[in-house]
Amino acid sequence: MSIDLTLQKIAEEMPKSVLNASDKDLEGFQKILDETIKLREGHRNLQKMIKSFSSSMIQRS
């Protein structure tokens, strides 16, 4: 599945509040995005660890 994103499409979908935000607001928003990405990656890693642990426990049984 390929998503065709152009700068025009991105700008059209961008809420006006984001386009008119101050640099300080955008920095705060960026921090939230960064932490969200870290949280999502951590969740994926945790799921992999649980799956691996569960598999090893089943094999030992």
Order of alpha helices (4+ residues) and beta strands (2+ residues): alpha-alpha-alpha
